[in-house]
Amino acid sequence: MTAADLAAGALVSLATAFLAWAVVRSDGSTTAVLLSLLAGGSILAAQARSWIGSARQPGRRLVACADGSLWLHTAGQVPCRSTLGVGTRLLGPSVFLDLVVDSNPAGERFRTWLTPFDVPSVAIRRCSVILPRCGRAARQ
């Protein structure tokens, strides 16, 4: 679970609480309050289920070789050559990785948003140098 995931969960919780408070303040019905709480709770539950599933996945490490190739190392598996997907972006002090695993015929993708809260900022600065060398990494 990354800092972006935690921020998204906090925003959903705050939006749900604000919506319920706004309905109560405007003399809304109890049914409307319960429906807004149910909707927000179900969104948060879906996010939590996604976080639990991602926490069970093995650790991954991305290695950039001198020839410009990217290799995705997954614990307990053979390293896989990867290429940058069209969604890879450098977003200020963070990076969104969209990697396509070349060895998988189904075209498995690995997507994650890394912030300075998740990895050291030195690693993100290194990505700002390495990623453009390995392929198209758009700057936002």
C-alpha positions, 0 to 999 in steps of 0.5 A: 500500500502506497501513500497515494492509496492512503490519501485516496482512502482518507479522501473517500472517508472525508467526502462520505462524512461531509456528504452525510453532514451536509444532508443532515444539516439541510434537514434531509431524510434519514434514508438519504444519510444512510444511503450516502454512508452506505455508498461511501462505505462500499467504495472504501470497502472496495478500496480496502479489498484491493489493498489487501490483494496487493499486499499479498503480492510478492515484492518487486524491484525494477532494475535499469541496465547499462544498455537501457533495458528494464528488468522487473525482479519479482521475489521467487521468480525469474527476472522479466524484461519490461518496457515502459507503457504509455502511462509512465509519467514523472509527476513533480516529486513522484513517478507513476510507473506503467510497465509492460512485461515483455515475457508475458504473452497476455501483456501483463502490466504493472502499474504503481504510483511512487511518492517520496513517502514510499521510496527515498527521493533519491530513487525518484530523482534517479527515475527522472534520469533513467526513465527517459533514457529507457523509453518515452516517459512524458513529463507532467 
